[in-house]
Amino acid sequence: MEVKFDLVRIGKIRKSYELEKTLKDNVVSLKKDIRFLLENEICNNKSNIVEMAMIIPEKGKNIKIALEDVRDFHIRKKLKTNFPNSIYQGKYAKILDNINNRIF
């Protein structure tokens, strides 16, 4: 299965280079972990592609994933089970409001 990510930053880019580097590393790490988890799964759509949004937070350094875009219930449940602390709990409207923010 192929996994595609849309990055969304809530708020502005931080002034601290070290923190931005940490955020970038956390994004890469979470992407790698999710792709490894889902590499042998089969999605219910024809193209066998899962798309999800990754949220770079305004404060802190924990990258979150939004499960609203994941339509397959089995994949959604697997992500919730394996990444419980990385699930975005905020409103989806906030993601849409910040969709055009610069990422890195």
C-alpha positions as CSV (number, residue, x, y, z in Angstrom):
1,M,0.0,0.0,0.0
2,E,1.2,3.5,-0.8
3,V,0.8,6.2,1.8
4,K,0.7,9.9,0.9
5,F,1.0,12.7,3.4
6,D,-0.1,16.3,3.3
7,L,1.8,18.5,5.7
8,V,0.0,21.3,7.5
9,R,1.6,23.7,9.9
10,I,-0.6,25.3,12.6
11,G,0.8,28.8,13.2
12,K,4.1,30.2,12.0
13,I,7.6,28.9,11.6
14,R,9.6,28.9,14.8
15,K,12.6,31.2,15.2
16,S,14.7,28.4,16.7
17,Y,16.7,26.5,14.1
18,E,17.2,23.6,16.5
19,L,13.5,23.2,17.1
20,E,12.7,23.4,13.4
21,K,15.3,20.7,12.8
22,T,13.7,18.5,15.5
23,L,10.3,19.0,14.0
24,K,11.6,18.0,10.5
25,D,13.3,14.9,12.0
26,N,10.0,14.0,13.8
27,V,8.0,14.3,10.5
28,V,10.5,12.0,8.7
29,S,10.4,9.5,11.6
30,L,6.6,9.4,11.8
31,K,6.3,9.0,8.0
32,K,8.8,6.1,8.1
33,D,7.0,4.4,11.0
34,I,3.5,4.7,9.4
35,R,4.8,3.5,6.0
36,F,6.5,0.5,7.7
37,L,3.3,-0.3,9.6
38,L,1.1,-0.1,6.5
39,E,3.4,-1.6,3.9
40,N,1.7,-5.0,3.7
41,E,-1.9,-3.8,4.3
42,I,-4.5,-3.6,1.6
43,C,-6.8,-0.6,1.4
44,N,-10.4,-0.8,0.3
45,N,-10.0,1.8,-2.5
46,K,-9.1,0.8,-6.1
47,S,-5.7,2.5,-6.2
48,N,-4.6,1.1,-2.8
49,I,-3.4,4.5,-1.6
50,V,-4.1,6.1,1.8
51,E,-3.9,9.8,2.1
52,M,-3.6,11.6,5.5
53,A,-2.7,15.0,6.9
54,M,0.3,15.4,9.2
55,I,0.0,18.4,11.5
56,I,3.0,20.4,12.7
57,P,1.9,21.9,16.0
58,E,2.0,25.6,16.9
59,K,3.6,24.7,20.2
60,G,5.6,21.6,21.2
61,K,7.3,19.2,18.9
62,N,5.0,16.2,18.7
63,I,3.7,15.7,15.1
64,K,0.1,14.6,14.8
65,I,-1.9,12.8,12.1
66,A,-5.5,13.6,11.2
67,L,-7.6,10.5,10.6
68,E,-10.5,12.3,9.1
69,D,-9.1,11.7,5.6
70,V,-8.5,7.9,6.1
71,R,-11.7,6.2,4.8
72,D,-10.7,2.6,5.5
73,F,-11.9,1.6,9.0
74,H,-9.3,-1.1,9.4
75,I,-6.4,1.2,8.6
76,R,-7.8,3.9,10.9
77,K,-8.1,1.4,13.8
78,K,-4.6,0.2,13.2
79,L,-3.2,3.7,13.3
80,K,-5.1,4.5,16.5
81,T,-3.8,1.4,18.1
82,N,-0.2,1.9,17.1
83,F,0.1,5.7,17.4
84,P,-2.3,6.7,20.1
85,N,-0.3,9.8,21.1
86,S,0.0,11.0,17.5
87,I,-3.7,11.4,16.7
88,Y,-4.9,14.9,16.1
89,Q,-7.7,15.7,18.5
90,G,-8.4,19.3,17.4
91,K,-11.0,20.6,15.0
92,Y,-10.6,19.8,11.3
93,A,-11.6,23.4,10.5
94,K,-8.3,24.5,12.1
95,I,-6.4,22.3,9.6
96,L,-8.3,23.8,6.7
97,D,-7.6,27.4,8.0
98,N,-3.9,26.7,8.1
99,I,-3.6,24.7,4.9
100,N,-1.6,27.4,3.1
101,N,1.0,28.0,5.8
102,R,4.6,27.5,4.9
103,I,5.9,24.1,6.1
104,F,9.7,24.4,6.5
